[in-house]
Structures are given as C-alpha cells and as structure tokens.
C-alpha cells in the first residue's frame, strides 16, 4: 500500500516527520481538540504508514520511492510547510469572520423584512 501524497512528501523530507505528526495528532486527540471522526481514521492510517516505514521498509515501498535530490527535498520542505502556514492563516481568518447559525438566520429574516418593493 502507498501513502497519500502528504505521507510521501513527509517521508521524502525525513521519516521522522511522521513520528512528529503522530505525536501532534495524538496530543490533539488526547486533549479532545479534534471532534471529527475522520481525523481519527487519518491518524490510524498515518500510524500504520509510519510503523511500516521503520519496521518493514524493504517490503513496504518500491526501491527508489523516496530517493530525491537535495534541491527537490528543499523545494518540498518549503512547499509543505508553506502550505501548513497558509492553512493556519486561513483557519484564523475563518474563525474571525464566521457567524453562528442564529445570526445568519436573523440577518436573512431582516433582509426579507426590509424589502422596499
């Protein structure tokens, strides 16, 4: 089985990023920060991939699967962490501007109330 693109990229950067990701994800799960059950499936899948990367490397991936040049590795590193930074910024912007359903319903009701036709 092959990992998703993110798993392949992190494995090409360093196999230990998977361990750090599992630690971070495990911490978030333990603290109850993440309530989405899909997160737990992704965490389990990442745990399996990371385990297999260290304990069954010869059987798990084809030869040369993670062989990349230093330039490619640097480009992937910048792109991967740039994507993480962009997603964190987008989450912050969303958190600032999102409205609860009650406010949205009230605004919709006011729009129909003030219709001047």
N, C-alpha and C positions, 0 to 999 in steps of 0.2 A: 504494500500500500504506500502511496505517496502522500506527503503532507500538502496542505494548502499552500498557496503562494507565500503567505506570510511566514509559515514554518520553514519553507525552503530558503527564503531570504535570510531569516534569522540564523538558520543553520549554516548558511554560507558566510555570514558575518562572523559568528562564533557559536559553537554548540552550547555554550554556557548561557546564552541569552534565553534559551528555552527554559533553563532552570530558574533564571531570574523572573521570567514571565509566569512560571508556575507558582513561584513564591509570592509574587504580587497578586496574582489571581486568587491563590489560596487565602491570602490575608483578606482580600476584599470579600470573599465568600464567608470566611470566618466572622468578619465584622458585620455581615449582613447588609453591606452596602449595595450589592447587586441582587435584585429580586427576580431577574429574568431567568427562567429555567434553561434557555438556550445557552446562556453563559456557562452553566454547569456542564452541559454537553461539550462545549468547546474546551473547557478546562480539562475534562476527562480525555478528550481526543489529544490535546496538547501533552497531557501527562503520558499517554501511550507513546506518542511520537518521540518525546524526549527520552523516555526509558529505552525505546528501541534504538535510538541514535547512539546511546552509550553502551548498551549490552548486547546488541545484535547488529553491529554496523555492516558486516560482510553480507548478511542475508537480507538486510532491510532496504538497501538502496543499490542502484546500479553503479558500477565503477565510474568515477569522474563526476558524479552527480553534484557535488559541492566544490569541485575544482574551479576556482575563478582567480583571475589576476588581482593584484593589489588595487589597481585602478577600478576594476569592476566592484571589488569589495568596498572601497571607499565611496563609490557612487551609490551603491545600495545602502550603505550606512547612512549617508546624508539624506537620501530619499526616504528611507524608513523612519528615521527619527524626525524628519521634516513633516512627514505625514502624521505622525503622532502629535506633534506640536500643533499642526493645523486643525486636527480633530479636537484637541483640547480647547483651542480658541473658539471653534465653532460651538462646542458644548457650552462654553461660558456665555457666548452671545445668545444662544438659545435660552439659557437659564434666565438671562436678564429680561428678555422680551416675551417670553411665553406667558399666556394668561390662563387662569383656571377656567373650566367649562362654564361656571356660573357667570363669570364676567363676559365671556363670549356670547352666552345666551341673552344677557341683559343688553349688550351692545346691539345684537340682532333685533331685539324687541324695540329698542329705541329708534333704530333705523326705520322700522315699519310704522312707528308711532308718529314720527316727524315727517312723514311723506307729505309733501305740499301739493300734490296734484289736484 
